[in-house]
Amino acid sequence: MNLVSIEKKRHEAPYRQFVEQYGSPLLVLDCDTLRTRYRELQLALPNVGFFYAIKSLPEPAVLVTLLQEGAGFDLATTGELGLMRSVGARPEATIHTHPIKRDQDIRDALDFGCTTFVIDNIDELLKFTAYRAQAELLLRVSFRGKDAAVDLSRKFGCGRQDVPAMLAEAAQLGIRIKGLSFHVGSQSMTSAAHVDAIRACRPFYTPGAFVGAEHLTVLDIGGGMPVDYTQHVLDLNEFCKPINAALAEYPQRVRIIAEPGRVLSAPIMKSISTVMGRALRGGLWWYYLDDGVYGAYSGQIFDHAEYPITVFSDDAERHPSVLAGPTCDSIDVITELAMLPAMNIGDIVVGEQMGAYTLATACEFNSIPRPRLVVINR
Ligand SMILES: Cc1ncc(COP(=O)(O)O)c(C=O)c1O
């Protein structure tokens, strides 16, 4: 469940200013926080090249800021490719990471100039026979991290035991597999799964050990780095220390890359919503906000996320309360049974860490528009 904290009413002022200027509900995206976060990640993983996972927050302001920082981009669809094209990204700084693609998707990416693709099975490998002169592949391997909130190795990735046969088949077809990739799951609470996967991939990088091993010059360690939601997570440096130690066992010729999404996008956005109605039902105060799980809080459904929420009041008394969203659907509840001060129509509610998989998955159910995006510190 989301965690609600209560702050003094005077702390509401900066958020009220936003609402007065732009209306409600809002998502406020801070490009300065993104710059800081990107630089922290670079320091925490100094020998890793980053390809931002666009899917977590596909906003042009994010892409432009990261372009200026020199980041690369992980795109997975022709739509995301269009976004990269629209912000003027260099195609060489993009990788296409969807393990399952239509022929048209491959052609669109090659047309743009993106030449690195991910595959995880023979049928997908065969699709590249026609493009072997241009395309280079990463073979995604499945490693299921038990500490992750979102399992991304259930749906994608070949078994470790399948790697030699895939490398051999690619060599036979004249298709270049230049490395292995994995994603141990999103919001991974420890780096143990990253470390295990990095170690498990290491033997494949010994030339002569397997057919095609001599061509492996890249290792892609995916995403999965966690952020503080309602549970405190390891500091980024602490999280990355064991990863760096495991990566140090790779030869110099192997370029290490990663596809971070959440760790960059989550902390850069706050949600601001407003109480638009209230009702006392069976002893419970129901507060209806103008944003909910079909809007900025969609990550509650799609991303298994629980957000730190703040309300503002000087009252000492607390009452059992529910924070609900604006749609007619009963699933649209943000927080059940929180002990909250009495709130009024017009009061403001703030959600933190709301950049990743929130706006990206919001929809317009009940014809309620998505929250307005306000970008600051461009
Ligand atoms: C292929 C791929 N790469 C990277 C990411 C980003 O992962 P995270 O947000 O955990 O960093 C995802 C998330 O779904 C993904 O599917």
The ligand as an SDF file (V2000), in Angstrom:
LIG
                    3D

 16 16  0  0  0  0  0  0  0  0999 V2000
   14.4570   -4.7730  -22.2320 C   0  0  0  0  0  0  0  0  0  0  0  0
   14.3500   -3.8580  -21.0710 C   0  0  0  0  0  0  0  0  0  0  0  0
   15.4180   -3.0870  -20.7620 N   0  0  0  0  0  0  0  0  0  0  0  0
   15.3750   -2.2030  -19.7400 C   0  0  0  0  0  0  0  0  0  0  0  0
   14.2380   -2.0500  -18.9930 C   0  0  0  0  0  0  0  0  0  0  0  0
   14.2530   -1.0290  -17.8720 C   0  0  0  0  0  0  0  0  0  0  0  0
   14.2800   -1.6700  -16.6490 O   0  0  0  0  0  0  0  0  0  0  0  0
   14.3180   -0.8550  -15.2820 P   0  0  0  0  0  0  0  0  0  0  0  0
   13.2570    0.1410  -15.3360 O   0  0  0  0  0  0  0  0  0  0  0  0
   14.1560   -1.9070  -14.2530 O   0  0  0  0  0  0  0  0  0  0  0  0
   15.6800   -0.2170  -15.2000 O   0  0  0  0  0  0  0  0  0  0  0  0
   13.1080   -2.8440  -19.2460 C   0  0  0  0  0  0  0  0  0  0  0  0
   11.8870   -2.7120  -18.4560 C   0  0  0  0  0  0  0  0  0  0  0  0
   10.8280   -3.2380  -18.7540 O   0  0  0  0  0  0  0  0  0  0  0  0
   13.1600   -3.7760  -20.3190 C   0  0  0  0  0  0  0  0  0  0  0  0
   12.1150   -4.5430  -20.6440 O   0  0  0  0  0  0  0  0  0  0  0  0
  1  2  1  0
  2  3  1  0
  2 15  2  0
  3  4  2  0
  4  5  1  0
  5  6  1  0
  5 12  2  0
  6  7  1  0
  7  8  1  0
  8  9  2  0
  8 10  1  0
  8 11  1  0
 12 13  1  0
 12 15  1  0
 13 14  2  0
 15 16  1  0
M  END
$$$$
